[in-house]
């Protein structure tokens, strides 16, 4: 299950676009691992001042529950502060515990100098990394899409964004597969069907193992995700939502 909750939080954040964000938007997802209820993932957004500038503060959480928590305890928390004037991250926090595997780090971005300063709170080690392209953190990656509308997601096209993660820069790519109407606990809703490309190996079965459906409207909120893992399968579905900027048109 390691990295699965992280991937889900990235996906949720990636489709929470700046122009569609309400200042107090809240999303919650139920996660199933096979027939088991594996846990929940949430994303909460507020507007705050950071370093004297208006920022969006996004908090993403992933927690295992039920039978899964008995043998694999997950308590993940991710935070990002995004400068509203530049749409780039200023600060990123990663505090996770996944079955005893822990990380507690703070990243500070200087986009003028193109460096990120990492503070590992577990060993008090401080490291500086440089980069030569525009980057986002794990949650702020959605700002790549802030200028897009649902009509810009044309079948067959792809979109990419560079994400700084685990001391490296990763190119995250999505391909638009088409349109579908899907069922949710709130009713049916028209969606854009998307393929996020992932790294095959220990977590996912193949690069094309994941399929995602996001609302085909100005919200572009993830509704459903299905993934074939190296062992078993995973499903994520919308379980609760509050304060979306535009009404969701469930039928």
C-alpha positions as CSV (number, residue, x, y, z in Angstrom):
1,X,0.0,0.0,0.0
2,X,3.0,2.3,0.3
3,X,2.9,5.2,-2.2
4,X,-0.8,4.4,-3.1
5,X,-2.2,7.0,-0.8
6,X,0.4,9.5,-2.1
7,X,-0.6,8.8,-5.7
8,X,-4.2,9.3,-4.9
9,X,-3.6,12.7,-3.2
10,X,-1.5,13.8,-6.1
11,X,-4.4,12.9,-8.5
12,X,-7.0,14.7,-6.3
13,X,-4.8,17.8,-6.2
14,X,-3.9,17.7,-9.8
15,X,-7.5,18.3,-10.8
16,X,-8.3,21.0,-8.3
17,X,-7.7,23.9,-10.5
18,X,-7.1,27.4,-9.3
19,X,-10.0,29.0,-11.1
20,X,-12.4,26.4,-9.8
21,X,-11.4,26.5,-6.2
22,X,-13.7,27.8,-3.5
23,X,-11.8,29.2,-0.5
24,X,-13.1,26.4,1.7
25,X,-13.4,23.5,-0.6
26,X,-13.4,20.0,0.9
27,X,-13.2,16.6,-0.9
28,X,-13.3,13.2,0.7
29,X,-12.7,9.8,-1.1
30,X,-13.4,6.3,0.0
31,X,-10.6,3.8,-1.0
32,X,-11.2,0.1,-1.6
33,X,-8.4,-2.5,-1.8
34,X,-10.1,-5.4,-3.5
35,X,-13.3,-6.1,-1.5
36,X,-11.8,-4.3,1.6
37,X,-12.5,-0.8,2.7
38,X,-8.9,0.4,2.7
39,X,-9.3,3.9,4.0
40,X,-10.0,7.5,3.1
41,X,-8.2,10.4,1.4
42,X,-9.2,14.1,1.9
43,X,-8.2,17.5,0.5
44,X,-9.1,20.7,2.3
45,X,-8.3,24.2,0.9
46,X,-8.1,27.5,2.7
47,X,-6.8,31.0,1.9
48,X,-4.0,32.3,4.1
49,X,-1.1,34.7,4.2
50,X,2.4,33.2,4.1
51,X,5.6,35.2,4.1
52,X,3.4,38.3,3.8
53,X,1.7,37.2,0.6
54,X,-1.7,35.7,-0.1
55,X,-1.5,31.9,-0.5
56,X,-3.7,28.9,-0.9
57,X,-3.1,26.4,1.9
58,X,-3.9,22.9,0.8
59,X,-3.9,20.0,3.3
60,X,-4.1,16.4,2.0
61,X,-4.6,13.4,4.2
62,X,-4.6,9.7,3.7
63,X,-5.5,7.2,6.4
64,X,-6.1,3.4,6.3
65,X,-9.1,2.0,8.1
66,X,-11.0,-1.1,9.0
67,X,-9.3,-4.5,8.4
68,X,-6.6,-3.0,6.3
69,X,-5.5,-0.8,9.2
70,X,-5.0,-3.9,11.4
71,X,-2.1,-5.1,9.3
72,X,-1.0,-1.9,7.5
73,X,-1.4,1.4,9.4
74,X,-1.3,4.5,7.2
75,X,-1.4,8.1,8.5
76,X,-0.2,10.5,5.8
77,X,-0.4,14.3,5.8
78,X,0.7,16.6,3.0
79,X,0.6,20.4,3.0
80,X,1.4,23.0,0.4
81,X,1.4,26.8,0.4
82,X,0.9,28.2,-3.1
83,X,1.6,31.8,-3.9
84,X,-1.6,33.2,-5.6
85,X,0.4,35.7,-7.6
86,X,2.7,33.2,-9.2
87,X,0.8,29.9,-8.9
88,X,3.9,28.2,-7.6
89,X,4.6,26.5,-4.3
90,X,6.4,28.4,-1.5
91,X,6.4,25.7,1.1
92,X,5.6,22.0,1.2
93,X,5.3,19.6,4.2
94,X,5.3,15.8,4.1
95,X,4.6,14.0,7.3
96,X,3.9,10.3,6.7
97,X,3.7,7.0,8.6
98,X,3.0,3.9,6.4
99,X,3.4,0.7,8.2
100,X,6.3,2.1,10.2
101,X,7.9,3.7,7.1
102,X,8.2,7.4,8.1
103,X,9.1,10.7,6.5
104,X,8.9,14.2,8.0
105,X,10.2,16.9,5.7
106,X,9.7,20.5,4.9
107,X,10.6,22.0,1.5
108,X,11.1,25.7,0.8
109,X,11.1,26.8,-2.8
110,X,13.0,29.7,-4.3
111,X,11.8,29.9,-7.9
112,X,14.0,32.9,-8.8
113,X,17.2,31.0,-7.9
114,X,15.6,27.7,-8.9
115,X,16.5,25.9,-5.7
116,X,14.6,24.0,-3.1
117,X,15.8,23.7,0.5
118,X,14.9,20.5,2.2
119,X,14.8,20.1,6.0
120,X,14.6,16.5,7.2
121,X,13.0,16.8,10.7
122,X,13.8,13.2,11.5
123,X,17.6,13.7,11.5
124,X,17.7,17.5,11.3
125,X,19.6,17.3,8.0
126,X,19.3,20.2,5.6
127,X,20.0,19.8,1.9
128,X,19.6,22.2,-1.1
129,X,18.7,20.9,-4.6
130,X,18.7,22.9,-7.8
131,X,16.4,22.5,-10.8
132,X,16.4,23.8,-14.4
133,X,12.7,23.8,-15.2
134,X,9.5,25.0,-13.6
135,X,8.5,22.6,-10.9
136,X,5.6,21.9,-8.6
137,X,5.4,19.9,-5.4
138,X,3.2,16.8,-4.9
139,X,0.0,18.8,-4.3
140,X,0.6,22.1,-6.1
141,X,1.0,20.2,-9.4
142,X,-2.6,21.0,-10.2
143,X,-1.7,24.6,-11.0
144,X,-0.3,23.4,-14.3
145,X,-3.9,23.1,-15.3
146,X,-5.3,26.3,-13.8
147,X,-5.8,28.0,-17.2
148,X,-7.6,25.0,-18.7
149,X,-11.4,24.4,-18.9
150,X,-13.1,21.1,-19.3
151,X,-13.5,21.8,-23.1
152,X,-9.7,22.0,-23.4
153,X,-9.5,18.3,-22.6
154,X,-9.7,16.9,-26.1
155,X,-9.7,13.1,-26.7
156,X,-6.3,11.8,-27.6
157,X,-4.3,14.8,-26.2
158,X,-1.9,14.7,-23.3
159,X,-0.8,17.1,-20.6
160,X,2.4,17.0,-18.5
161,X,3.8,18.7,-15.4
162,X,7.2,18.5,-13.6
163,X,7.0,17.5,-10.0
164,X,9.8,17.6,-7.4
165,X,9.5,14.4,-5.3
166,X,11.9,12.3,-3.3
167,X,15.0,14.4,-4.3
168,X,14.2,14.1,-8.0
169,X,12.1,15.7,-10.7
170,X,9.4,13.5,-12.3
171,X,7.4,14.2,-15.4
172,X,3.8,13.4,-14.7
173,X,1.7,12.7,-17.9
174,X,-2.0,12.4,-18.4
175,X,-3.8,11.3,-21.6
176,X,-7.5,12.1,-22.4
177,X,-9.3,8.9,-23.4
178,X,-12.8,10.4,-23.9
179,X,-16.1,11.1,-22.2
180,X,-18.4,8.8,-20.1
181,X,-21.3,9.0,-17.7
182,X,-20.6,7.1,-14.5
183,X,-22.5,6.2,-11.3
184,X,-21.6,7.7,-7.9
185,X,-23.3,7.6,-4.5
186,X,-24.8,11.0,-5.4
187,X,-26.2,9.9,-8.8
188,X,-24.9,9.7,-12.3
189,X,-22.5,12.4,-13.6
190,X,-20.9,13.2,-17.0
191,X,-17.1,12.7,-16.8
192,X,-13.9,13.1,-18.7
193,X,-12.0,9.7,-18.8
194,X,-8.3,10.1,-18.3
195,X,-5.2,7.9,-18.2
196,X,-2.5,8.9,-15.7
197,X,0.7,7.2,-16.7
198,X,2.5,5.5,-13.8
199,X,5.7,3.6,-13.2
200,X,5.2,-0.1,-13.4
201,X,6.9,-2.3,-10.8
202,X,6.4,-2.6,-7.1
203,X,3.2,-0.6,-6.9
204,X,1.4,-0.6,-10.2
205,X,1.0,-3.6,-12.6
206,X,1.8,-1.6,-15.7
207,X,2.2,2.0,-17.0
208,X,-1.5,2.0,-18.1
209,X,-2.9,0.5,-14.9
210,X,-4.8,3.5,-13.8
211,X,-8.0,5.1,-15.1
212,X,-9.5,8.3,-13.8
213,X,-12.9,10.0,-14.3
214,X,-13.2,13.7,-13.5
215,X,-16.4,15.8,-13.7
216,X,-17.0,17.2,-17.2
217,X,-17.7,20.7,-15.9
218,X,-15.9,23.8,-14.6
219,X,-15.1,22.0,-11.3
220,X,-13.1,19.1,-12.9
221,X,-13.3,17.2,-9.6
222,X,-12.1,13.5,-9.5
223,X,-15.1,11.2,-9.2
224,X,-13.7,7.7,-9.6
225,X,-10.3,6.1,-9.9
226,X,-9.5,2.4,-10.7
227,X,-6.0,0.9,-10.6
228,X,-4.5,-2.5,-11.1
229,X,-1.7,-2.9,-8.6
230,X,1.2,-5.3,-8.6
231,X,-0.8,-7.2,-6.0
232,X,-4.6,-6.8,-6.1
233,X,-6.7,-3.8,-7.3
234,X,-7.7,-0.4,-5.9
235,X,-10.8,1.8,-6.3
236,X,-11.3,5.4,-5.2
237,X,-14.7,7.0,-5.3
238,X,-16.1,10.4,-4.2
239,X,-17.6,10.1,-0.7
240,X,-18.2,13.7,0.4
241,X,-17.8,17.2,-1.0
242,X,-18.4,20.7,0.3
243,X,-18.1,24.2,-0.9
244,X,-17.3,23.5,-4.6
245,X,-17.2,26.7,-6.6
246,X,-19.8,25.5,-9.1
247,X,-22.7,23.1,-8.5
248,X,-22.1,19.4,-9.4
249,X,-24.7,18.2,-11.9
250,X,-25.6,14.8,-10.6
251,X,-28.6,13.2,-12.3
